[in-house]
Amino acid sequence: MYDNSRILYDRATKVIPGGVNSPIRFFEPFPFFAASANGSSVTSSDHISYIDYCMGYGSLILGHANTEILEAVKSQLSIGSLYCIPTEKEVVLGEMIAQLIPACEMTRVVNSGTEATMNAIRLARAHTRRSKVIKFEGCYHGAQDYSLVSRDSFGHSIPSSNGIPKEFSSETIVVPFNDLAQLEEVMRERDDISCVILEPVPANMGLIIPDKEYLTSIRKITLEKNVVLIFDEVVTGFRLATGGASEFFGIKPDIITFSKSVANGFSLATICGKRELLEQFTPSGDVYQASTYAGNPVAVTAAIATLSALIRGRDQIYPRMTRICDSLTDGIKEAAHQRKIPCRVSNISSMYQVFFTSSEVRDMASAKKSNLDRFNVLFRALLDKGVFIPPSQFETCFLSYSHADEDIDRTIEAYDYAFSLMSLKK
Ligand SMILES: *Cc1c(COP(=O)(O)O)cnc(C)c1O
């Protein structure tokens, strides 16, 4: 059934480490290989179609191969793909973001979320002349040295990858999410904090919903201590609303990083924020940041087309995505209840995740209580029924504007099938 993917995987492991170009793409015994995609669906090299809830980890908010975005990109391709000379389109993109989001007075465009958070932290350090970074356990800010940090059982910072010096990770202090007291304690004790960086709605430890007033309180204490607040909105930007989490929760951070939904599947990311912070970037300031492909006209064209479509359609797009995500998660909860499978479902706007635990999931520690064997049964069973979700409990499922009501019905049936396998196993 998966013969073509198996052959491709064998070839891949000979020339690509682990057979994949990003580790999350691997799952046991080998991943299926994608051949094409359209709308809400992705088709494998084995000629099997799946309803996609990975959607480029949330990037494809308007669906795969969206005609409007593709037409815009095609017309750009025929007049050049890289100039390394400024273009009018870059100005237009900066203006669009500034108009949409009051916190984004200026924008610098880069290529990936990792680059965006790395440079956002550099800005904060330069601005405050302090070095320490506070991040939250389970929040992900890309594969860079200052954010690949976790806590050991004593609460000490440790690198979460080999190859990162301890000296680097000791610059980052890790606190649990949704625990204001612990954050306040660190902020009270220290005066060497440059910035607090967080996903306002964490989507990289499964999906976690912030407590009411939690984000407002973080904004308050960072202002009091003159600490730069960085919202890493690589996932939430343009997804929770056209103005992302800052609009959704009514909070004005100092710096915001965007990437996934901004260009509907083309590689573009941005560092946005206050003029006095952003103007520190070279050549106007002396914080060095540079990239050959930054602001390339192909990705910028995709971003302008995506944002234009989202702004034009916002009164239909966001309510519809929320409505179908709500009916999907209602259906999943009902099926789990009928099959007597204890689980918690997090959902907000067009994102959701199911955890196999009966206790509340509000941070990394509680997310880890989920029964991972059950998650793996779920993942395989959904695949068998033609539904693809990210292959890890600690990721988030994403809907797009192209998901149809029939997709939702089929997906609920697939979850019900998965739960039926679990109740047999008990
Ligand atoms: C995906 C992600 C990143 C990293 O983006 P890349 O483009 O993969 O480098 C950073 N922050 C968050 C919140 C993300 O989800």
PDBQT file of the ligand as one rigid body, heavy atoms in Angstrom, charges set to zero:
ROOT
HETATM    1  C1  LIG A 501       7.589  27.114  13.363  1.00  0.00    +0.000 C 
HETATM    2  C2  LIG A 501       7.891  28.075  14.431  1.00  0.00    +0.000 A 
HETATM    3  C3  LIG A 501       9.105  28.791  14.488  1.00  0.00    +0.000 A 
HETATM    4  C4  LIG A 501      10.240  28.496  13.541  1.00  0.00    +0.000 C 
HETATM    5  O1  LIG A 501       9.934  28.828  12.250  1.00  0.00    +0.000 OA
HETATM    6  P1  LIG A 501      10.811  28.163  11.061  1.00  0.00    +0.000 P 
HETATM    7  O2  LIG A 501      10.315  28.845   9.846  1.00  0.00    +0.000 OA
HETATM    8  O3  LIG A 501      10.552  26.701  11.110  1.00  0.00    +0.000 OA
HETATM    9  O4  LIG A 501      12.231  28.492  11.340  1.00  0.00    +0.000 OA
HETATM   10  C5  LIG A 501       9.259  29.766  15.440  1.00  0.00    +0.000 A 
HETATM   11  N1  LIG A 501       8.273  30.018  16.331  1.00  0.00    +0.000 NA
HETATM   12  C6  LIG A 501       7.107  29.363  16.324  1.00  0.00    +0.000 A 
HETATM   13  C7  LIG A 501       6.067  29.723  17.306  1.00  0.00    +0.000 C 
HETATM   14  C8  LIG A 501       6.890  28.349  15.397  1.00  0.00    +0.000 A 
HETATM   15  O5  LIG A 501       5.748  27.636  15.423  1.00  0.00    +0.000 OA
ENDROOT
TORSDOF 0
